[in-house]
């Protein structure tokens, strides 16, 4: 349901990828990761002075320290 309660198309790549996980593993599995207020996973792009710049998919709620650790540190 989109603007003015009209049907809408999902064209966000992140949303489409999450939909695949929900269909494959079920809603309960998807809801089991993340935080109480934000379920599931999120894509984080890390660039700059880190060992392994890249795109990382983590559960919602990581600290900046945890995110940088995945990228090998600064």
Secondary structure, DSSP 8 states (H G I E B T S, - for coil): --GGG-------HHHHHHHHHHHHH-HHHHHTSB-SSSBSEEEEEE-SSSSS-EEEEEETT--HHHHHHHTT--
